[in-house]
Amino acid sequence: MKKLFKLLVALAMVMCLAACGSSSSSSDSSDAKTYTIATDTTFAPFEFADDAGEMVGIDMDLIRAIAEDQGIAIKINSVGFDAAMTAVESGEADGMIAGMTINDARKEKYDFSDPYYTSGVTLAVRADSNIKGYEDLKGKTVVAKTSTSGYEFADSIAKKYGFSIKVVEQSSVMYEDLKNGEVDALFEDTPVIKYAIATGQQDFKLPCENESPCEYGFAVKKGENAELLAAFNKGLANLKANGKYDEIVDKYTKVD
């Protein structure tokens, strides 16, 4: 009986240890943080919905590839540019990637990653427009998207060239306004409007050169999520080294 009792006690201890080990492993898995990443709704070729409704583009492919490279879990929320900034500031999102220009004003609210894309701003008009430069904008109305480099550049020259600015929240609205003749021109990030023209989405032309060269960065709330920012930078460096970065960019910029 004593031997049987000892055997039962030993079996009970083994089962207890096995159960504890299983519980710990499950807890570790469930405790792994999923980072919420906010983005714009439509800003092709950086973020836009494909035919299946999935968000794709340079930013989307890049953040997913970096997450895979760094072994982190992410959830992407497509909420719009202004809403994405608000989400980061309020803590509803851990970071944002949305063709966001790095500048001194934004550095007061956000910590930025290493730059991942060099962009700029340009003027776009309808294909049948006789606007050939900024001088032709006198007395006319242009449209730009709120909180963007396009708006900032338009605002900086509006008084000099005598035009007014209509501000909207979505690129799609901006394009429709120009297409329907509600405005005479628009200011947009150069790679974005070039993509729209090259893919036949918009019948516009670009009468002016690229202005205000700027760099895009991934952003987190200032002083927070340092580990996420470090992971982005490390992953970006790895993707540039192994050729994956060029593969992603070429996929969306080399349009037939």
Buried (B, 14 or more C-beta within 10 A) or exposed (E): EEEEEEEEEEEEEEEEEEEEEEEEEEEEEEEEEEBBBBBBBBBBBBBBBEEEEEBBBBBBBBBBBBBEBBEBEBEBBBBBBBBBBBBBBEEBBBBBBBBBBBBEEBEEEBBBBBBBBEBBBBBBBBEEBEBEEBEBBEEBBBBBBEBBBBBBBBEEBBEEBEBBBBBBBBBBBBBBBBBEEEBBBBBBBBBBBBBBBBEEEBEBBBBBEBBBEBBBBBBBBBEBBEBBBEBBBBBBBBBEEEEBBEEBBEBBBEEE
